[in-house]
Amino acid sequence: MKIVILGTAFPLRGGIAHFNALLAEHLSKRHFVETITFKRQYPKFLFPGTSQDEQGGGITATPAPQLIDSINPLNWLSVAAEVRKRKPDLIIFKYWMPFFGPCFGTIAKYAKKGTSMKVVYICDNIIPHERRPGDLAFTKYAFAQADGFIVQSDAVERDLKKYFPMARYRKVAHPVYENFGKAIPKEEAKKALSITSKKTILYFGYVRSYKGLMVLIEAMKELPDVLLLAVGEFYDDESKYRSRVAELDLGDRVRFVSAYVPNEDVGRYFSAADVVVLPYLSATQSGIIQIAYNFDKPVIATNVGGLAEVVIDGKTGYIVPPDDPKALAAAVRRYYDERREKEFSSNVYAEKKKYSWNNFTESIEELAS
């Protein structure tokens, strides 16, 4: 089968680029796969980060052709024509934000017109956490061209069935991110990061209000012997987080690394941590868990979206209520007091085997058949 993946890819950065690179790699074991990415993914005024390009080592040695302009309808037609020239059997889109609905929908419509080409959407969300006018209309436009969908959590499955009850889909777990390498010894990682604390927890990923870092900062009042590594670029007002740390007199017990982390450095932060904490206020799923599992790290997460489907309470981590600093702090204390790291890490090692790329690619093949 000939497959074209359209979406974020190296030399662009971020979790979706990482996902698409791994998807292409694993599909390529049985199929011919090409990837086309954006020359303009977001207008600058809509992008809160510092750069849309990958920093440091790349995901792949060969950058994908940068052809797509997310806000130029004439470009969408030219990209559709380019896809038609390549004559794929299947187009795959990773869908996470309705902003891309008009772009993806138009490319799909004109690329497949009069052909037997199939279109599959891999859905991180149907409707996003931070809703905007037009979200449902844009999503309906994009999905009108779909022949199948991949969902990765109960929450996304419910939304798909609610808004698109006739959709043909497969539910399959989000595979583990294996592109960040293997863990290094904890003490080696801590030394490299100049960490002297005996207890270290990790928050990792972009900082947005719905991801609940402020709740975790509040929880740190109850954890006087714990260091919080808060690692990720701020898509929210950074000053309010730093101000709250100062108000709570947390001193150097909260260390901010407020920048996008290059791929080759990611493993160092996960290797240095005892446990990864996801204090989300809302979610459908999170690729951060799959990064943590790659490094055999237990996770403490809130009971929102599909997080409790992946973090098994009392086995691979703990699940706590959202927006509850005391419950979050209690789970961290329990983790240390009961010395669960070794047991939970072993359970993660066993559990992550079901999050295989083979299962994921087989589901795509079924939808394309």
C-alpha positions as CSV (number, residue, x, y, z in Angstrom):
1,M,0.0,0.0,0.0
2,K,1.2,3.5,-0.8
3,I,0.6,6.0,2.1
4,V,0.9,9.7,2.5
5,I,1.0,11.2,6.0
6,L,0.0,14.9,6.0
7,G,0.8,17.0,9.1
8,T,3.4,18.1,11.5
9,A,6.8,16.5,10.9
10,F,10.5,17.2,11.2
11,P,11.9,19.8,10.7
12,L,9.0,21.1,12.7
13,R,9.0,20.2,16.4
14,G,6.7,18.8,19.1
15,G,4.9,15.7,20.1
16,I,2.8,15.4,16.9
17,A,6.0,15.6,14.8
18,H,7.5,12.8,17.0
19,F,4.3,10.7,16.6
20,N,4.2,11.1,12.9
21,A,7.9,10.2,12.5
22,L,7.4,7.0,14.5
23,L,4.2,6.2,12.6
24,A,6.0,6.6,9.3
25,E,8.8,4.4,10.5
26,H,6.6,1.6,11.6
27,L,4.2,1.7,8.6
28,S,7.3,1.6,6.3
29,K,8.0,-1.9,7.5
30,R,5.1,-3.1,5.3
31,H,4.2,-0.1,3.0
32,F,5.7,2.7,1.0
33,V,5.2,5.9,3.1
34,E,5.8,9.5,2.3
35,T,5.2,12.5,4.7
36,I,4.3,16.1,3.7
37,T,4.5,18.8,6.4
38,F,3.8,22.5,6.8
39,K,5.7,25.4,5.5
40,R,3.4,27.5,7.8
41,Q,1.7,25.5,10.5
42,Y,0.4,28.5,12.6
43,P,0.4,32.2,11.9
44,K,2.9,33.8,14.3
45,F,0.2,35.6,16.3
46,L,-1.5,32.3,17.1
47,F,1.7,30.5,18.2
48,P,2.7,31.3,21.8
49,G,6.1,29.5,21.7
50,T,9.5,30.8,20.6
51,S,10.0,28.6,17.5
52,Q,8.1,26.1,15.5
53,D,11.3,24.3,14.4
54,E,13.0,21.4,16.0
55,Q,16.0,22.3,18.1
56,G,19.0,20.1,18.4
57,G,19.1,16.6,16.9
58,G,16.3,15.7,14.5
59,I,13.8,12.9,14.6
60,T,14.8,11.8,11.1
61,A,17.8,12.5,9.0
62,T,15.6,13.6,6.1
63,P,13.2,16.5,6.6
64,A,9.7,16.1,5.1
65,P,8.8,18.4,2.2
66,Q,7.3,21.6,3.6
67,L,4.4,22.3,1.3
68,I,1.3,23.0,3.4
69,D,0.2,26.6,4.4
70,S,-2.5,26.2,7.0
71,I,-4.2,29.5,6.2
72,N,-4.0,29.8,2.4
73,P,-6.9,28.1,0.5
74,L,-5.1,28.3,-2.8
75,N,-2.2,26.4,-1.3
76,W,-4.6,23.7,-0.1
77,L,-5.6,23.0,-3.7
78,S,-2.0,22.9,-4.9
79,V,-1.2,20.4,-2.1
80,A,-4.2,18.3,-3.1
81,A,-2.9,18.3,-6.7
82,E,0.6,17.2,-5.4
83,V,-1.0,14.4,-3.4
84,R,-2.9,13.2,-6.4
85,K,0.3,13.0,-8.4
86,R,1.7,10.6,-5.8
87,K,-1.3,8.3,-6.2
88,P,-1.5,7.0,-2.6
89,D,-4.0,4.4,-1.5
90,L,-4.3,6.1,1.8
91,I,-3.9,9.6,3.3
92,I,-3.4,9.9,7.1
93,F,-4.1,13.1,9.1
94,K,-3.3,13.5,12.8
95,Y,-6.2,15.6,14.1
96,W,-5.9,17.6,17.3
97,M,-7.3,21.1,16.6
98,P,-10.3,22.3,14.5
99,F,-8.2,25.2,13.3
100,F,-6.8,22.7,10.8
101,G,-10.2,21.4,9.7
102,P,-10.7,23.6,6.6
103,C,-7.1,22.9,5.4
104,F,-7.2,19.2,6.0
105,G,-10.8,18.8,4.7
106,T,-10.0,20.7,1.5
107,I,-6.8,18.8,0.8
108,A,-8.7,15.5,1.4
109,K,-11.7,16.4,-0.8
110,Y,-9.7,17.4,-3.9
111,A,-7.0,14.8,-3.5
112,K,-9.3,11.9,-3.4
113,K,-12.0,13.2,-5.8
114,G,-12.7,10.5,-8.5
115,T,-10.2,8.0,-7.0
116,S,-10.4,5.0,-4.7
117,M,-8.1,6.8,-2.2
118,K,-9.0,6.4,1.5
119,V,-8.6,9.0,4.2
120,V,-8.1,8.1,7.9
121,Y,-7.9,10.6,10.8
122,I,-6.0,9.8,14.0
123,C,-7.9,11.8,16.6
124,D,-6.2,13.3,19.6
125,N,-9.4,15.3,20.2
126,I,-12.7,15.8,18.4
127,I,-13.5,19.0,20.2
128,P,-10.4,20.6,22.0
129,H,-10.1,21.5,25.7
130,E,-10.1,25.2,25.0
131,R,-13.2,25.6,22.8
132,R,-13.6,28.3,20.2
133,P,-16.5,29.4,17.9
134,G,-16.5,27.3,14.8
135,D,-14.8,24.2,16.3
136,L,-17.6,21.8,15.5
137,A,-18.3,23.2,12.0
138,F,-14.6,23.0,11.1
139,T,-14.4,19.4,12.4
140,K,-17.5,18.4,10.5
141,Y,-16.0,19.8,7.3
142,A,-12.7,17.9,7.8
143,F,-14.4,14.6,8.7
144,A,-16.8,14.7,5.8
145,Q,-14.0,13.2,3.7
146,A,-13.0,10.5,6.2
147,D,-13.2,6.8,5.5
148,G,-12.2,5.9,9.0
149,F,-10.9,7.1,12.4
150,I,-8.5,6.0,15.1
151,V,-9.3,7.0,18.6
152,Q,-7.1,6.4,21.6
153,S,-9.2,6.8,24.7
154,D,-12.8,6.4,25.9
155,A,-13.2,10.2,26.1
156,V,-12.4,10.7,22.4
157,E,-14.5,7.6,21.5
158,R,-17.5,9.2,23.3
159,D,-17.1,12.5,21.4
160,L,-16.7,10.8,18.1
161,K,-19.9,8.7,18.6
162,K,-21.8,11.8,19.9
163,Y,-21.0,14.0,17.0
164,F,-20.4,11.4,14.2
165,P,-22.5,8.4,15.2
166,M,-22.0,6.7,11.8
167,A,-18.3,6.9,11.9
168,R,-16.2,3.8,11.1
169,Y,-13.4,3.6,13.7
170,R,-11.0,1.6,15.7
171,K,-10.0,2.3,19.3
172,V,-6.4,1.5,19.9
173,A,-4.0,2.6,22.7
174,H,-1.5,5.4,22.0
175,P,1.8,3.7,21.4
176,V,4.9,4.4,23.6
177,Y,7.2,7.1,22.4
178,E,10.4,5.2,21.8
179,N,12.3,8.0,20.0
180,F,14.0,9.5,23.1
181,G,16.3,6.6,23.7
182,K,16.8,4.5,26.8
183,A,17.0,5.6,30.5
184,I,20.4,6.4,32.0
185,P,21.2,5.7,35.7
186,K,19.3,8.1,37.9
187,E,22.4,9.4,39.8
188,E,24.1,10.1,36.5
189,A,21.1,12.1,35.2
190,K,20.8,14.0,38.5
191,K,24.5,14.8,38.5
192,A,24.2,16.1,34.9
193,L,21.3,18.3,36.0
194,S,23.0,19.4,39.3
195,I,20.2,17.9,41.4
196,T,21.0,17.1,45.0
197,S,17.5,16.4,46.3
198,K,16.9,12.8,47.3
199,K,13.3,13.1,46.1
200,T,12.5,14.5,42.6
201,I,9.2,14.6,40.8
202,L,8.7,15.7,37.2
203,Y,6.2,17.9,35.4
204,F,6.9,17.7,31.6
205,G,5.4,19.4,28.6
206,Y,4.0,22.7,27.5
207,V,2.5,24.8,30.3
208,R,-1.1,25.7,29.7
209,S,-3.7,26.5,32.3
210,Y,-5.7,23.2,31.7
211,K,-2.6,21.2,32.4
212,G,-2.7,22.1,36.1
213,L,0.9,23.1,37.0
214,M,-0.5,25.7,39.4
215,V,-2.3,22.9,41.3
216,L,1.0,21.0,41.6
217,I,2.7,24.1,42.8
218,E,0.1,24.4,45.5
219,A,0.6,20.8,46.4
220,M,4.3,21.5,47.0
221,K,3.4,23.2,50.2
222,E,2.8,19.8,51.7
223,L,6.0,18.3,50.3
224,P,8.9,20.0,52.1
225,D,11.5,17.4,51.1
226,V,10.6,17.1,47.4
227,L,12.1,18.9,44.4
228,L,9.7,19.6,41.5
229,L,11.2,19.8,38.1
230,A,8.8,21.8,35.9
231,V,10.1,21.3,32.4
232,G,8.5,22.8,29.4
233,E,7.8,26.0,27.4
234,F,5.1,28.3,28.7
235,Y,2.0,28.8,26.6
236,D,0.6,30.7,29.6
237,D,1.8,33.6,31.7
238,E,5.0,32.4,33.2
239,S,5.2,35.2,35.7
240,K,2.1,34.1,37.7
241,Y,3.7,30.7,38.3
242,R,6.9,32.1,39.4
243,S,5.1,34.6,41.6
244,R,3.1,31.9,43.3
245,V,6.3,29.9,44.0
246,A,7.7,33.0,45.7
247,E,4.4,33.7,47.6
248,L,4.5,30.1,49.0
249,D,8.2,30.5,49.9
250,L,9.0,27.3,48.0
251,G,12.5,28.6,47.3
252,D,14.6,26.3,45.2
253,R,12.2,23.4,45.6
254,V,10.6,24.2,42.3
255,R,13.0,24.4,39.4
256,F,11.6,25.8,36.2
257,V,13.2,24.8,32.9
258,S,11.0,27.1,30.8
259,A,12.1,26.1,27.3
260,Y,11.4,23.5,24.7
261,V,13.6,20.6,25.4
262,P,15.6,19.1,22.5
263,N,15.0,15.5,21.8
264,E,18.5,14.4,23.0
265,D,17.9,16.0,26.4
266,V,14.5,14.6,27.2
267,G,15.8,11.3,28.6
268,R,17.9,13.1,31.1
269,Y,14.9,14.7,32.9
270,F,12.9,11.5,32.9
271,S,15.8,9.5,34.1
272,A,16.5,11.9,37.0
273,A,12.9,11.7,38.3
274,D,11.4,9.3,40.7
275,V,7.9,9.7,39.3
276,V,6.1,11.8,36.7
277,V,3.1,14.0,37.7
278,L,0.3,15.0,35.4
279,P,-2.0,17.4,37.4
280,Y,-4.3,18.1,34.4
281,L,-7.6,19.9,35.0
282,S,-9.0,18.4,31.7
283,A,-7.7,16.1,29.1
284,T,-8.6,13.4,26.5
285,Q,-5.2,11.6,26.6
286,S,-1.6,12.6,27.1
287,G,1.5,11.5,25.2
288,I,3.5,12.4,28.3
289,I,2.5,9.2,29.9
290,Q,3.8,7.3,26.9
291,I,7.1,9.1,27.2
292,A,7.2,8.2,30.9
293,Y,6.4,4.6,30.2
294,N,9.3,4.5,27.6
295,F,11.6,5.2,30.6
296,D,9.7,2.8,32.9
297,K,8.6,5.8,35.1
298,P,5.5,5.6,37.2
299,V,2.9,8.3,36.8
300,I,0.6,10.2,39.2
301,A,-2.2,11.7,37.2
302,T,-5.6,13.2,37.7
303,N,-8.8,11.4,36.8
304,V,-9.7,13.3,33.7
305,G,-10.2,12.1,30.1
306,G,-8.4,8.9,29.3
307,L,-5.5,9.2,31.8
308,A,-7.0,6.6,34.2
309,E,-7.2,4.2,31.2
310,V,-3.4,4.2,31.0
311,V,-2.2,4.9,34.5
312,I,-3.4,1.9,36.6
313,D,-4.2,3.1,40.1
314,G,-2.0,1.3,42.7
315,K,-0.1,-0.5,40.0
316,T,1.7,1.8,37.6
317,G,1.0,5.0,39.6
318,Y,-1.9,6.7,41.3
319,I,-5.0,8.5,40.1
320,V,-6.3,11.4,42.1
321,P,-9.2,13.9,41.7
322,P,-8.4,17.0,39.5
323,D,-7.9,20.4,41.0
324,D,-7.2,19.0,44.5
325,P,-3.7,20.0,45.7
326,K,-4.1,18.1,49.0
327,A,-5.0,14.8,47.2
328,L,-2.1,15.3,44.8
329,A,0.3,15.9,47.7
330,A,-1.0,12.9,49.6
331,A,-0.4,10.6,46.5
332,V,3.2,11.8,46.2
333,R,3.8,11.3,50.0
334,R,2.2,7.8,49.8
335,Y,4.5,7.0,46.8
336,Y,7.6,7.8,48.9
337,D,6.4,6.6,52.3
338,E,5.4,3.2,50.9
339,R,8.5,3.0,48.7
340,R,6.6,2.1,45.6
341,E,9.1,3.1,42.9
342,K,10.7,-0.2,42.2
343,E,7.4,-2.1,42.2
344,F,5.6,0.4,40.0
345,S,8.5,0.7,37.6
346,S,8.5,-3.1,37.1
347,N,4.7,-2.9,36.5
348,V,5.2,-0.2,33.9
349,Y,7.8,-2.3,32.1
350,A,5.3,-5.1,31.8
351,E,2.2,-2.9,31.1
352,K,3.8,-0.9,28.3
353,K,4.1,-4.0,26.1
354,K,0.5,-3.6,25.1
355,Y,1.2,-0.1,23.8
356,S,2.9,-1.4,20.7
357,W,3.2,0.3,17.3
358,N,2.3,-3.0,15.6
359,N,-1.2,-2.9,17.1
360,F,-1.6,0.7,16.0
361,T,-0.5,0.2,12.4
362,E,-2.7,-3.0,12.1
363,S,-5.7,-0.9,13.1
364,I,-4.9,1.6,10.3
365,E,-4.6,-1.2,7.8
366,E,-8.0,-2.6,8.8
367,L,-9.6,0.8,8.2
368,A,-7.9,1.2,4.8
369,S,-9.0,-2.2,3.6
